[in-house]
Structure formats: C-alpha cells, structure tokens
Amino acid sequence: MDVLRREIAAAGGWIGFDRYMHLALYHPGLGYYAAAPGVLGAWGGASDFITAPELSPLFAATLARQLAGLGSSLRLERVVEFGAGSAALACAVLRELADAGAWLPGQYAIVEVSAAMRERQRAAVAELPGELARRVCWWERLPEAFDALVLGNEVLDAMPVRLLHRGEAGWLERGVGLDSGGRLCWSDHALPPGCTLRPSLDQLPVGSVTEWHEAAEGFMRSLGAHLGRGVALLFDYGFPAREYDHPQRSGGTLRCHRAHRTHDDPLWEPGLSDITAHVDFSAMARAAREAGLDVLGYTSQARFLLNAGLLDLLGPRMAVGDAASLRLASGVQKLLGEHEMGELFKVLAVGRGLEQPLAAFAQGDRSAALEDAPAAGAGPAGTPTWD
Ligand SMILES: C[S@@+](CC[C@H](N)C(=O)[O-])C[C@H]1O[C@@H](n2cnc3c(N)ncnc32)[C@H](O)[C@@H]1O
C-alpha cells in the first residue's frame, strides 16, 4: 500500500487507473501476479479463478489439433504463448501433439510478464518428458521478427486499462488519488489533449464509467510489428465495441476476483484480488490491422471449439457411467455452454501470410461485427439500440 501512496504522491496526487492496475497486478513486491503463485489453477478451491486450460483437457486437445494442422500446412516450427499462467496449456498441448505424432514444434516460447509465474511455469515444464521440456524456452522480449503460431488465453483481459467517466461536460479520465485521510480514492482528470475516443462511446449516458484498452492495443501493434508469417489465436471474454458500449454496461466491465468470489472495488486491498476488464475486440482488431496483420476470424469460444473438432476428440475419451467421463462431460459443458464460457468468451484470429481461410471459423464467423462505427440508427447517449 505504501508503494501506491508514494507513487501517487510523487505523481502530484493522481495516477491513471492503468498505472494503478499495473502496480496492483505486477509490482514485484505488491502485485497479485508477482506475489501469489496460487492465483490460478484448479487446486481444491485455493485459487481465485479457473481458466479453460485448467477446466478441461479438451481445450488443449482441440487447440493442439488446430496447431498441428496449421503448423504442418504453413510449415511453421514454433509456438509462442503469451501469459502462460501455470503452464497448463503449454504442457497439455505439447503432450497432445507428441501423442498424436503428426507435428511437434521445434520451439515452444513463453512470454510471461510475471517473474513468479515464470518460476511456476518452469516447475511445471520440468515435469514433462525431457524430449518435450527441451523445446520450451522463455523470451524476455520479442525477437525483431519471428514466424510462429501464437496463443494467448485470458491475457488481454489482464492488461492494464485506462478508465473513462462521462461527466455532464464530456468524457474525463478516472484515476486514483488519496483522500484527506491518505486512503485511496477515485479522482477524475481532464483527458490528455488530442485523445481520440471510440465512436460507440456516444451510446453511453452521462454518469457512465468504461474502459480504454490502450495497453492491449499496444500489445496487438507490437505483435503486428514482430510477427512474420503466422497466426495468433487470442481467447478472452469480451465484445465488439458496439456491444461493449451498450447502455446496459454503463458501469463498465472492471471486475475483481478473490477466493472464487467476484467484487467490483479494485481499490480494496490492492494486490490481493485479480483485476480484469472485458476485452474490446473491435479495438484489438483495429490495432492489429494498423500494424499490418489480417483479421482471420472472430467467433465465440463454443463455435471455435466445435468447428475445430472438440466433439470428435470427446467421443473416444468417454466411457459409459465412468466418473472420469462424467467430469470430462461437465468440463465440456462449461467450455461450450451459452451461459458458461461458450458465448461470453471469444476467439480472435489475426495473422500474416495465410492464403487459406481458417477451418475453425468456417461456421459462425462474426468478424463483420468488429467494425466500430455506431450501430445504424444509434440514438443519442442513453438510447438503447441493441439487445
Ligand atoms: C488470467 S492469467 C491467464 C493464464 C493462462 N493463460 C491461463 O489461461 O490459465 C493472465 C496471465 O497473463 C500474464 N500477462 C499479463 N500481461 C502480460 C503481457 N503483456 N505479456 C505476457 N504475459 C502477460 C499474467 O502474468 C498471467 O500469467
């Protein structure tokens, strides 16, 4: 907490929420991801949330099948995973690929911002057979240019966001200051001059608070600057801008997770809760295009996994009445269920140098929904135009 107070005082009494979120998640002493190697995972309720690779082995199995198809047809030798968490996905994908015997990357590079998570990943990778473990490496920074299949599951939502508050006279930046008792408090500032906000913000009424994903946009641009030939598959919860800025979401999408509970006060005991925001996929697609990448597909997680053959992989793993099969079926239900992860979670594919459309988007591609012009007939702020 003193770290935050000092930082705010040194900055003249106010820091942007993106700076606050960065410190609360990634500061080496204070940050949630820096301090708590148990933050994610499926161990007896000790973790704060559970992600798709931890939830069901079918997630990694289906992705492995996609990677094998793409890797062999594009003659790519490398997978790069951003924000690998516990390394559950990396380890499971490598085991699945080795078992299938069709295609194995010569290198599986992990880019991970948190040193504590990197340590945890090294321990998990050390449990792999040597033939697989030796393929895994960690990149401190991106090489000038690299060809690869790129993965990121729930990484974009963990990147710091700026906050916007719509006052009577227009949009302000919401940041963090200190009250007279030295406690953290919300505080609004004028936006920096020349700042261009997304058009769909006009849909939100006065009083709204929402997010601006500047860091994640920077990540997409950086991917575009460094990725040569390849495809990136980014899984996360979120919406296109028009849905993101629907008046029903006038409170924004910032959420905190602590001990499998969700709360909405990111200023409460910083460093002890995860803080996330839903992803504005229109902004991600625009940033990728600006950096010269093609948008190859955008759909729900359920549609992607079904197109990619999850059900073909499920059948042979099921045995009637067996407890393991029931667990498998329940995991698949969570991955695909409309009211679980199937619809809220999306997959955005971007890439360069691909001539064929991606089979995993053959049905249900929603790329057209990413265009960020306001919905036809969008009324003034406060007029719902979508349901
Ligand atoms: C919510 S966790 C998801 C972990 C894992 N992908 C999974 O699905 O279980 C977010 C991960 O992304 C990492 N991360 C956040 N920002 C990053 C960035 N800019 N580059 C690389 N890793 C990042 C975090 O440290 C953490 O490991």
The ligand as an SDF file (V2000), in Angstrom:
LIG
                    3D

 27 29  0  0  0  0  0  0  0  0999 V2000
   -5.5320  -14.5570  -16.2830 C   0  0  0  0  0  0  0  0  0  0  0  0
   -3.9320  -15.1990  -16.4220 S   0  0  0  0  0  0  0  0  0  0  0  0
   -4.1630  -16.4330  -17.6490 C   0  0  0  0  0  0  0  0  0  0  0  0
   -3.1320  -17.5220  -17.5770 C   0  0  0  0  0  0  0  0  0  0  0  0
   -3.2370  -18.6470  -18.5990 C   0  0  0  0  0  0  0  0  0  0  0  0
   -3.1300  -18.1850  -19.9400 N   0  0  0  0  0  0  0  0  0  0  0  0
   -4.4810  -19.4580  -18.4110 C   0  0  0  0  0  0  0  0  0  0  0  0
   -5.3390  -19.4550  -19.2750 O   0  0  0  0  0  0  0  0  0  0  0  0
   -4.6200  -20.1030  -17.3610 O   0  0  0  0  0  0  0  0  0  0  0  0
   -3.0350  -13.9090  -17.2380 C   0  0  0  0  0  0  0  0  0  0  0  0
   -1.5770  -14.2250  -17.4690 C   0  0  0  0  0  0  0  0  0  0  0  0
   -1.0430  -13.2630  -18.3950 O   0  0  0  0  0  0  0  0  0  0  0  0
    0.1790  -12.7340  -17.8810 C   0  0  0  0  0  0  0  0  0  0  0  0
    0.3560  -11.4370  -18.5510 N   0  0  0  0  0  0  0  0  0  0  0  0
   -0.3280  -10.2890  -18.3740 C   0  0  0  0  0  0  0  0  0  0  0  0
    0.0850   -9.3310  -19.2200 N   0  0  0  0  0  0  0  0  0  0  0  0
    1.0470   -9.8860  -20.0000 C   0  0  0  0  0  0  0  0  0  0  0  0
    1.8480   -9.4210  -21.0810 C   0  0  0  0  0  0  0  0  0  0  0  0
    1.7570   -8.1680  -21.5270 N   0  0  0  0  0  0  0  0  0  0  0  0
    2.7330  -10.2700  -21.6530 N   0  0  0  0  0  0  0  0  0  0  0  0
    2.8360  -11.5410  -21.1950 C   0  0  0  0  0  0  0  0  0  0  0  0
    2.1220  -12.0370  -20.1660 N   0  0  0  0  0  0  0  0  0  0  0  0
    1.2260  -11.2330  -19.5820 C   0  0  0  0  0  0  0  0  0  0  0  0
   -0.0520  -12.7780  -16.3760 C   0  0  0  0  0  0  0  0  0  0  0  0
    1.1120  -12.6730  -15.6190 O   0  0  0  0  0  0  0  0  0  0  0  0
   -0.7090  -14.1600  -16.2380 C   0  0  0  0  0  0  0  0  0  0  0  0
    0.2340  -15.2050  -16.2740 O   0  0  0  0  0  0  0  0  0  0  0  0
  1  2  1  0
  2  3  1  0
  2 10  1  0
  3  4  1  0
  4  5  1  0
  5  6  1  0
  5  7  1  0
  7  8  2  0
  7  9  1  0
 10 11  1  0
 11 12  1  0
 11 26  1  0
 12 13  1  0
 13 14  1  0
 13 24  1  0
 14 15  1  0
 14 23  1  0
 15 16  2  0
 16 17  1  0
 17 18  1  0
 17 23  2  0
 18 19  1  0
 18 20  2  0
 20 21  1  0
 21 22  2  0
 22 23  1  0
 24 25  1  0
 24 26  1  0
 26 27  1  0
M  CHG  2   2   1   9  -1
M  END
$$$$
